[in-house]
Amino acid sequence: MSSNNSGSNKLVIPEARQAMDQFKMEAASEVGVNLKQGYNGDLTAQQAGSIGGQMVKKMIEAYENGLK
């Protein structure tokens, strides 16, 4: 593991927070998870994983489309 990794989820560009939050809300909606603004500690691991998985899927698709 890199010594620069503090274990937090800080964004490299703090101004991107709003865009990432919107991206997460869209991904949650697409997989049918009701995500609230703010604290979402009541989500199951499966729900949280499906949101993260959907985000990764969309990022890969965007990258592949950029290669074309």
N, CA, C and O atoms as a CHARMM CRD file, in Angstrom:
* protein
*
  272
    1    1 MET  N      0.84200  -1.18100   0.00000 PROA 1      0.00000
    2    1 MET  CA     0.00000   0.00000   0.00000 PROA 1      0.00000
    3    1 MET  C      0.88300   1.23800   0.00000 PROA 1      0.00000
    4    1 MET  O      1.95300   1.24200   0.60800 PROA 1      0.00000
    5    2 SER  N      0.45300   2.25100  -0.65600 PROA 2      0.00000
    6    2 SER  CA     1.19800   3.49000  -0.75300 PROA 2      0.00000
    7    2 SER  C      1.20600   4.22500   0.57500 PROA 2      0.00000
    8    2 SER  O      0.21400   4.22000   1.30400 PROA 2      0.00000
    9    3 SER  N      2.32000   4.85300   0.88500 PROA 3      0.00000
   10    3 SER  CA     2.40300   5.60500   2.12700 PROA 3      0.00000
   11    3 SER  C      1.58700   6.88500   2.07300 PROA 3      0.00000
   12    3 SER  O      1.31400   7.49200   3.10800 PROA 3      0.00000
   13    4 ASN  N      1.19400   7.30100   0.86500 PROA 4      0.00000
   14    4 ASN  CA     0.37700   8.50400   0.71300 PROA 4      0.00000
   15    4 ASN  C     -1.10200   8.23600   0.92800 PROA 4      0.00000
   16    4 ASN  O     -1.88900   9.17800   1.01100 PROA 4      0.00000
   17    5 ASN  N     -1.49700   6.97500   1.01900 PROA 5      0.00000
   18    5 ASN  CA    -2.90000   6.60700   1.17700 PROA 5      0.00000
   19    5 ASN  C     -3.25700   6.67200   2.66100 PROA 5      0.00000
   20    5 ASN  O     -2.81300   5.83700   3.44900 PROA 5      0.00000
   21    6 SER  N     -4.04800   7.65200   3.02800 PROA 6      0.00000
   22    6 SER  CA    -4.40700   7.83000   4.43400 PROA 6      0.00000
   23    6 SER  C     -5.62500   7.00600   4.83000 PROA 6      0.00000
   24    6 SER  O     -6.05000   7.05200   5.98400 PROA 6      0.00000
   25    7 GLY  N     -6.19200   6.25200   3.89300 PROA 7      0.00000
   26    7 GLY  CA    -7.35100   5.43200   4.20300 PROA 7      0.00000
   27    7 GLY  C     -8.66600   6.18000   4.12500 PROA 7      0.00000
   28    7 GLY  O     -9.72100   5.60400   4.38800 PROA 7      0.00000
   29    8 SER  N     -8.62000   7.44900   3.77000 PROA 8      0.00000
   30    8 SER  CA    -9.85500   8.22500   3.66000 PROA 8      0.00000
   31    8 SER  C    -10.31100   8.26900   2.21500 PROA 8      0.00000
   32    8 SER  O     -9.59200   7.84400   1.31000 PROA 8      0.00000
   33    9 ASN  N    -11.49000   8.77800   2.01000 PROA 9      0.00000
   34    9 ASN  CA   -12.00200   8.88000   0.64900 PROA 9      0.00000
   35    9 ASN  C    -11.99200  10.33000   0.18500 PROA 9      0.00000
   36    9 ASN  O    -12.95200  10.79200  -0.43100 PROA 9      0.00000
   37   10 LYS  N    -10.91900  11.04400   0.47500 PROA 10     0.00000
   38   10 LYS  CA   -10.78900  12.42600   0.03200 PROA 10     0.00000
   39   10 LYS  C    -10.61700  12.46300  -1.47100 PROA 10     0.00000
   40   10 LYS  O     -9.92000  11.63000  -2.05000 PROA 10     0.00000
   41   11 LEU  N    -11.25600  13.43700  -2.09800 PROA 11     0.00000
   42   11 LEU  CA   -11.12700  13.59800  -3.53400 PROA 11     0.00000
   43   11 LEU  C     -9.88400  14.41900  -3.83500 PROA 11     0.00000
   44   11 LEU  O     -9.53100  15.33200  -3.08900 PROA 11     0.00000
   45   12 VAL  N     -9.23600  14.08800  -4.91800 PROA 12     0.00000
   46   12 VAL  CA    -8.06200  14.83700  -5.34100 PROA 12     0.00000
   47   12 VAL  C     -8.46300  16.26600  -5.67700 PROA 12     0.00000
   48   12 VAL  O     -7.72900  17.21300  -5.39200 PROA 12     0.00000
   49   13 ILE  N     -9.63700  16.41100  -6.28600 PROA 13     0.00000
   50   13 ILE  CA   -10.16400  17.73200  -6.62900 PROA 13     0.00000
   51   13 ILE  C    -11.42000  17.94300  -5.78900 PROA 13     0.00000
   52   13 ILE  O    -12.48600  17.44100  -6.14400 PROA 13     0.00000
   53   14 PRO  N    -11.31100  18.68000  -4.67700 PROA 14     0.00000
   54   14 PRO  CA   -12.46000  18.84100  -3.76800 PROA 14     0.00000
   55   14 PRO  C    -13.72500  19.35800  -4.45500 PROA 14     0.00000
   56   14 PRO  O    -14.83400  19.03500  -4.03000 PROA 14     0.00000
   57   15 GLU  N    -13.56800  20.15700  -5.51200 PROA 15     0.00000
   58   15 GLU  CA   -14.72800  20.70600  -6.21800 PROA 15     0.00000
   59   15 GLU  C    -15.53800  19.61000  -6.91300 PROA 15     0.00000
   60   15 GLU  O    -16.67500  19.84600  -7.32100 PROA 15     0.00000
   61   16 ALA  N    -14.96200  18.41900  -7.04900 PROA 16     0.00000
   62   16 ALA  CA   -15.65400  17.32100  -7.71800 PROA 16     0.00000
   63   16 ALA  C    -16.65200  16.62600  -6.79700 PROA 16     0.00000
   64   16 ALA  O    -17.38500  15.75100  -7.25600 PROA 16     0.00000
   65   17 ARG  N    -16.70500  16.98000  -5.52800 PROA 17     0.00000
   66   17 ARG  CA   -17.58400  16.31500  -4.55500 PROA 17     0.00000
   67   17 ARG  C    -19.03200  16.30400  -5.02400 PROA 17     0.00000
   68   17 ARG  O    -19.68500  15.26200  -4.97000 PROA 17     0.00000
   69   18 GLN  N    -19.54500  17.43900  -5.48000 PROA 18     0.00000
   70   18 GLN  CA   -20.94600  17.51200  -5.90300 PROA 18     0.00000
   71   18 GLN  C    -21.20700  16.59900  -7.09900 PROA 18     0.00000
   72   18 GLN  O    -22.24000  15.93000  -7.14400 PROA 18     0.00000
   73   19 ALA  N    -20.30300  16.55900  -8.05600 PROA 19     0.00000
   74   19 ALA  CA   -20.47300  15.69500  -9.22400 PROA 19     0.00000
   75   19 ALA  C    -20.43800  14.22800  -8.80200 PROA 19     0.00000
   76   19 ALA  O    -21.22800  13.42800  -9.30300 PROA 19     0.00000
   77   20 MET  N    -19.53800  13.86200  -7.89200 PROA 20     0.00000
   78   20 MET  CA   -19.46100  12.47900  -7.42600 PROA 20     0.00000
   79   20 MET  C    -20.71400  12.09000  -6.64500 PROA 20     0.00000
   80   20 MET  O    -21.21100  10.97200  -6.78500 PROA 20     0.00000
   81   21 ASP  N    -21.22000  13.00000  -5.83100 PROA 21     0.00000
   82   21 ASP  CA   -22.45600  12.72700  -5.08900 PROA 21     0.00000
   83   21 ASP  C    -23.62600  12.49500  -6.05100 PROA 21     0.00000
   84   21 ASP  O    -24.43700  11.59400  -5.84000 PROA 21     0.00000
   85   22 GLN  N    -23.70900  13.31300  -7.10900 PROA 22     0.00000
   86   22 GLN  CA   -24.76900  13.15300  -8.10400 PROA 22     0.00000
   87   22 GLN  C    -24.60900  11.82800  -8.84100 PROA 22     0.00000
   88   22 GLN  O    -25.59300  11.13500  -9.09700 PROA 22     0.00000
   89   23 PHE  N    -23.37500  11.47600  -9.18200 PROA 23     0.00000
   90   23 PHE  CA   -23.07700  10.21600  -9.85700 PROA 23     0.00000
   91   23 PHE  C    -23.50700   9.03800  -8.99300 PROA 23     0.00000
   92   23 PHE  O    -24.07700   8.06800  -9.49300 PROA 23     0.00000
   93   24 LYS  N    -23.23000   9.12700  -7.68900 PROA 24     0.00000
   94   24 LYS  CA   -23.60700   8.06200  -6.75700 PROA 24     0.00000
   95   24 LYS  C    -25.13000   7.94700  -6.65000 PROA 24     0.00000
   96   24 LYS  O    -25.66600   6.83900  -6.61400 PROA 24     0.00000
   97   25 MET  N    -25.82400   9.08000  -6.60000 PROA 25     0.00000
   98   25 MET  CA   -27.28600   9.06000  -6.52400 PROA 25     0.00000
   99   25 MET  C    -27.88900   8.42900  -7.78100 PROA 25     0.00000
  100   25 MET  O    -28.84500   7.65900  -7.69100 PROA 25     0.00000
  101   26 GLU  N    -27.33100   8.75300  -8.95800 PROA 26     0.00000
  102   26 GLU  CA   -27.81900   8.16900 -10.20600 PROA 26     0.00000
  103   26 GLU  C    -27.59500   6.65900 -10.22900 PROA 26     0.00000
  104   26 GLU  O    -28.47600   5.90100 -10.63400 PROA 26     0.00000
  105   27 ALA  N    -26.41900   6.23000  -9.79400 PROA 27     0.00000
  106   27 ALA  CA   -26.11200   4.80300  -9.76300 PROA 27     0.00000
  107   27 ALA  C    -27.05000   4.07800  -8.80800 PROA 27     0.00000
  108   27 ALA  O    -27.52200   2.98300  -9.11400 PROA 27     0.00000
  109   28 ALA  N    -27.32200   4.67900  -7.65600 PROA 28     0.00000
  110   28 ALA  CA   -28.23100   4.07000  -6.68100 PROA 28     0.00000
  111   28 ALA  C    -29.62500   3.92300  -7.26700 PROA 28     0.00000
  112   28 ALA  O    -30.27600   2.89200  -7.09700 PROA 28     0.00000
  113   29 SER  N    -30.07500   4.95600  -7.95400 PROA 29     0.00000
  114   29 SER  CA   -31.39200   4.91000  -8.57300 PROA 29     0.00000
  115   29 SER  C    -31.46900   3.81300  -9.62700 PROA 29     0.00000
  116   29 SER  O    -32.48200   3.12400  -9.73900 PROA 29     0.00000
  117   30 GLU  N    -30.39900   3.65400 -10.39800 PROA 30     0.00000
  118   30 GLU  CA   -30.38300   2.65100 -11.46100 PROA 30     0.00000
  119   30 GLU  C    -30.44700   1.22200 -10.92600 PROA 30     0.00000
  120   30 GLU  O    -30.96700   0.33200 -11.59900 PROA 30     0.00000
  121   31 VAL  N    -29.92000   0.99500  -9.71600 PROA 31     0.00000
  122   31 VAL  CA   -29.96300  -0.35200  -9.14300 PROA 31     0.00000
  123   31 VAL  C    -31.10000  -0.51600  -8.14200 PROA 31     0.00000
  124   31 VAL  O    -31.22400  -1.55900  -7.50000 PROA 31     0.00000
  125   32 GLY  N    -31.93300   0.52100  -8.01100 PROA 32     0.00000
  126   32 GLY  CA   -33.12200   0.42700  -7.16800 PROA 32     0.00000
  127   32 GLY  C    -32.88100   0.58700  -5.67900 PROA 32     0.00000
  128   32 GLY  O    -33.64400   0.06300  -4.86700 PROA 32     0.00000
  129   33 VAL  N    -31.81900   1.31300  -5.30800 PROA 33     0.00000
  130   33 VAL  CA   -31.52700   1.55200  -3.89700 PROA 33     0.00000
  131   33 VAL  C    -31.91300   2.98500  -3.56700 PROA 33     0.00000
  132   33 VAL  O    -31.52300   3.91700  -4.27100 PROA 33     0.00000
  133   34 ASN  N    -32.68100   3.16100  -2.49600 PROA 34     0.00000
  134   34 ASN  CA   -33.10500   4.48700  -2.06600 PROA 34     0.00000
  135   34 ASN  C    -31.99000   5.12100  -1.23900 PROA 34     0.00000
  136   34 ASN  O    -31.84000   4.82500  -0.05400 PROA 34     0.00000
  137   35 LEU  N    -31.21500   5.99000  -1.87200 PROA 35     0.00000
  138   35 LEU  CA   -30.09400   6.64700  -1.22300 PROA 35     0.00000
  139   35 LEU  C    -30.52500   8.04500  -0.81500 PROA 35     0.00000
  140   35 LEU  O    -31.13800   8.77100  -1.59700 PROA 35     0.00000
  141   36 LYS  N    -30.20000   8.41600   0.41400 PROA 36     0.00000
  142   36 LYS  CA   -30.55800   9.73300   0.93700 PROA 36     0.00000
  143   36 LYS  C    -29.33600  10.64100   0.89900 PROA 36     0.00000
  144   36 LYS  O    -28.20000  10.16700   0.86600 PROA 36     0.00000
  145   37 GLN  N    -29.57800  11.94600   0.90300 PROA 37     0.00000
  146   37 GLN  CA   -28.47700  12.88900   1.08000 PROA 37     0.00000
  147   37 GLN  C    -27.98300  12.74400   2.50500 PROA 37     0.00000
  148   37 GLN  O    -28.78900  12.63200   3.42900 PROA 37     0.00000
  149   38 GLY  N    -26.68400  12.74400   2.69800 PROA 38     0.00000
  150   38 GLY  CA   -26.13800  12.63100   4.04900 PROA 38     0.00000
  151   38 GLY  C    -25.89300  11.19400   4.44700 PROA 38     0.00000
  152   38 GLY  O    -25.43700  10.38800   3.63600 PROA 38     0.00000
  153   39 TYR  N    -26.19200  10.87000   5.68400 PROA 39     0.00000
  154   39 TYR  CA   -25.87700   9.57100   6.28200 PROA 39     0.00000
  155   39 TYR  C    -26.71600   8.44700   5.68300 PROA 39     0.00000
  156   39 TYR  O    -27.93900   8.55400   5.59100 PROA 39     0.00000
  157   40 ASN  N    -26.05100   7.37600   5.28100 PROA 40     0.00000
  158   40 ASN  CA   -26.72700   6.20800   4.72700 PROA 40     0.00000
  159   40 ASN  C    -26.22000   4.92600   5.38100 PROA 40     0.00000
  160   40 ASN  O    -26.08100   3.89800   4.71800 PROA 40     0.00000
  161   41 GLY  N    -25.94600   4.99000   6.67000 PROA 41     0.00000
  162   41 GLY  CA   -25.41100   3.85000   7.40300 PROA 41     0.00000
  163   41 GLY  C    -26.38100   2.70300   7.55700 PROA 41     0.00000
  164   41 GLY  O    -26.00000   1.62700   8.02000 PROA 41     0.00000
  165   42 ASP  N    -27.62800   2.91200   7.17600 PROA 42     0.00000
  166   42 ASP  CA   -28.62000   1.84600   7.28500 PROA 42     0.00000
  167   42 ASP  C    -28.65600   0.95200   6.03800 PROA 42     0.00000
  168   42 ASP  O    -29.45200   0.01500   5.97700 PROA 42     0.00000
  169   43 LEU  N    -27.80500   1.23100   5.04700 PROA 43     0.00000
  170   43 LEU  CA   -27.75000   0.38200   3.86000 PROA 43     0.00000
  171   43 LEU  C    -27.10300  -0.95300   4.20300 PROA 43     0.00000
  172   43 LEU  O    -26.21100  -1.02200   5.04900 PROA 43     0.00000
  173   44 THR  N    -27.55400  -2.00400   3.54500 PROA 44     0.00000
  174   44 THR  CA   -26.89600  -3.29400   3.71100 PROA 44     0.00000
  175   44 THR  C    -25.61700  -3.29300   2.88100 PROA 44     0.00000
  176   44 THR  O    -25.43800  -2.45700   1.99400 PROA 44     0.00000
  177   45 ALA  N    -24.73600  -4.23500   3.17800 PROA 45     0.00000
  178   45 ALA  CA   -23.50300  -4.36500   2.39600 PROA 45     0.00000
  179   45 ALA  C    -23.83800  -4.66500   0.93700 PROA 45     0.00000
  180   45 ALA  O    -23.15300  -4.19500   0.02900 PROA 45     0.00000
  181   46 GLN  N    -24.87700  -5.43800   0.71900 PROA 46     0.00000
  182   46 GLN  CA   -25.27600  -5.76500  -0.64900 PROA 46     0.00000
  183   46 GLN  C    -25.72700  -4.50900  -1.39200 PROA 46     0.00000
  184   46 GLN  O    -25.36200  -4.31000  -2.55000 PROA 46     0.00000
  185   47 GLN  N    -26.51200  -3.66700  -0.73600 PROA 47     0.00000
  186   47 GLN  CA   -26.97200  -2.43000  -1.37600 PROA 47     0.00000
  187   47 GLN  C    -25.79900  -1.51100  -1.68600 PROA 47     0.00000
  188   47 GLN  O    -25.69600  -0.98300  -2.79300 PROA 47     0.00000
  189   48 ALA  N    -24.91100  -1.31700  -0.70600 PROA 48     0.00000
  190   48 ALA  CA   -23.75200  -0.45000  -0.90600 PROA 48     0.00000
  191   48 ALA  C    -22.86800  -1.00200  -2.02700 PROA 48     0.00000
  192   48 ALA  O    -22.36400  -0.24500  -2.85700 PROA 48     0.00000
  193   49 GLY  N    -22.68700  -2.31500  -2.04400 PROA 49     0.00000
  194   49 GLY  CA   -21.87800  -2.93600  -3.08400 PROA 49     0.00000
  195   49 GLY  C    -22.48200  -2.80100  -4.46200 PROA 49     0.00000
  196   49 GLY  O    -21.76400  -2.62800  -5.44700 PROA 49     0.00000
  197   50 SER  N    -23.79900  -2.87800  -4.53700 PROA 50     0.00000
  198   50 SER  CA   -24.44100  -2.74600  -5.84700 PROA 50     0.00000
  199   50 SER  C    -24.30500  -1.32000  -6.36900 PROA 50     0.00000
  200   50 SER  O    -24.17600  -1.11600  -7.57600 PROA 50     0.00000
  201   51 ILE  N    -24.33200  -0.33900  -5.48500 PROA 51     0.00000
  202   51 ILE  CA   -24.13400   1.05100  -5.90400 PROA 51     0.00000
  203   51 ILE  C    -22.70700   1.23000  -6.41600 PROA 51     0.00000
  204   51 ILE  O    -22.49100   1.77200  -7.50000 PROA 51     0.00000
  205   52 GLY  N    -21.73600   0.77200  -5.62800 PROA 52     0.00000
  206   52 GLY  CA   -20.33700   0.88700  -6.04500 PROA 52     0.00000
  207   52 GLY  C    -20.06500   0.13900  -7.33400 PROA 52     0.00000
  208   52 GLY  O    -19.33900   0.63000  -8.19900 PROA 52     0.00000
  209   53 GLY  N    -20.64000  -1.04500  -7.47000 PROA 53     0.00000
  210   53 GLY  CA   -20.46800  -1.82900  -8.68800 PROA 53     0.00000
  211   53 GLY  C    -21.03400  -1.12300  -9.90500 PROA 53     0.00000
  212   53 GLY  O    -20.43100  -1.13800 -10.97800 PROA 53     0.00000
  213   54 GLN  N    -22.18500  -0.51000  -9.73700 PROA 54     0.00000
  214   54 GLN  CA   -22.80600   0.22600 -10.84200 PROA 54     0.00000
  215   54 GLN  C    -21.95100   1.43000 -11.22700 PROA 54     0.00000
  216   54 GLN  O    -21.81800   1.74700 -12.40900 PROA 54     0.00000
  217   55 MET  N    -21.37400   2.09800 -10.23400 PROA 55     0.00000
  218   55 MET  CA   -20.50000   3.24200 -10.52000 PROA 55     0.00000
  219   55 MET  C    -19.28300   2.79100 -11.32700 PROA 55     0.00000
  220   55 MET  O    -18.91000   3.43600 -12.30700 PROA 55     0.00000
  221   56 VAL  N    -18.67000   1.69000 -10.91500 PROA 56     0.00000
  222   56 VAL  CA   -17.49900   1.17800 -11.63500 PROA 56     0.00000
  223   56 VAL  C    -17.88300   0.77600 -13.05600 PROA 56     0.00000
  224   56 VAL  O    -17.15600   1.06400 -14.00700 PROA 56     0.00000
  225   57 LYS  N    -19.02600   0.11200 -13.19500 PROA 57     0.00000
  226   57 LYS  CA   -19.48600  -0.30100 -14.51700 PROA 57     0.00000
  227   57 LYS  C    -19.64000   0.90900 -15.43600 PROA 57     0.00000
  228   57 LYS  O    -19.21500   0.87400 -16.59100 PROA 57     0.00000
  229   58 LYS  N    -20.24700   1.97500 -14.92200 PROA 58     0.00000
  230   58 LYS  CA   -20.45400   3.17900 -15.72100 PROA 58     0.00000
  231   58 LYS  C    -19.13100   3.86300 -16.05700 PROA 58     0.00000
  232   58 LYS  O    -18.97600   4.39700 -17.15600 PROA 58     0.00000
  233   59 MET  N    -18.17600   3.85500 -15.12500 PROA 59     0.00000
  234   59 MET  CA   -16.87200   4.45800 -15.39200 PROA 59     0.00000
  235   59 MET  C    -16.12000   3.67200 -16.47400 PROA 59     0.00000
  236   59 MET  O    -15.47900   4.26700 -17.33900 PROA 59     0.00000
  237   60 ILE  N    -16.19900   2.35700 -16.42400 PROA 60     0.00000
  238   60 ILE  CA   -15.54500   1.52900 -17.44100 PROA 60     0.00000
  239   60 ILE  C    -16.18300   1.76900 -18.80200 PROA 60     0.00000
  240   60 ILE  O    -15.47700   1.89700 -19.80200 PROA 60     0.00000
  241   61 GLU  N    -17.51100   1.83100 -18.85200 PROA 61     0.00000
  242   61 GLU  CA   -18.20200   2.09800 -20.10600 PROA 61     0.00000
  243   61 GLU  C    -17.79300   3.45300 -20.67700 PROA 61     0.00000
  244   61 GLU  O    -17.56200   3.57800 -21.88000 PROA 61     0.00000
  245   62 ALA  N    -17.70400   4.47100 -19.81300 PROA 62     0.00000
  246   62 ALA  CA   -17.30200   5.79800 -20.27200 PROA 62     0.00000
  247   62 ALA  C    -15.87300   5.78200 -20.81500 PROA 62     0.00000
  248   62 ALA  O    -15.57900   6.42200 -21.82500 PROA 62     0.00000
  249   63 TYR  N    -15.00100   5.05700 -20.14700 PROA 63     0.00000
  250   63 TYR  CA   -13.60900   4.95600 -20.61800 PROA 63     0.00000
  251   63 TYR  C    -13.55300   4.24700 -21.96300 PROA 63     0.00000
  252   63 TYR  O    -12.86800   4.70200 -22.87900 PROA 63     0.00000
  253   64 GLU  N    -14.27100   3.13300 -22.08500 PROA 64     0.00000
  254   64 GLU  CA   -14.27200   2.38100 -23.34600 PROA 64     0.00000
  255   64 GLU  C    -14.84000   3.21300 -24.47500 PROA 64     0.00000
  256   64 GLU  O    -14.33400   3.15700 -25.59500 PROA 64     0.00000
  257   65 ASN  N    -15.88000   3.98400 -24.20500 PROA 65     0.00000
  258   65 ASN  CA   -16.46600   4.84800 -25.22400 PROA 65     0.00000
  259   65 ASN  C    -15.48700   5.95500 -25.63300 PROA 65     0.00000
  260   65 ASN  O    -15.49600   6.40200 -26.78000 PROA 65     0.00000
  261   66 GLY  N    -14.65500   6.38700 -24.70400 PROA 66     0.00000
  262   66 GLY  CA   -13.65100   7.39700 -25.01000 PROA 66     0.00000
  263   66 GLY  C    -12.53000   6.86200 -25.88000 PROA 66     0.00000
  264   66 GLY  O    -11.86100   7.63100 -26.57100 PROA 66     0.00000
  265   67 LEU  N    -12.32000   5.56800 -25.85600 PROA 67     0.00000
  266   67 LEU  CA   -11.28000   4.95600 -26.67000 PROA 67     0.00000
  267   67 LEU  C    -11.70900   4.80100 -28.13000 PROA 67     0.00000
  268   67 LEU  O    -10.87200   4.68500 -29.02500 PROA 67     0.00000
  269   68 LYS  N    -13.01300   4.80100 -28.35100 PROA 68     0.00000
  270   68 LYS  CA   -13.53800   4.57600 -29.71000 PROA 68     0.00000
  271   68 LYS  C    -13.39800   5.80600 -30.56100 PROA 68     0.00000
  272   68 LYS  O    -13.78700   5.79600 -31.72900 PROA 68     0.00000
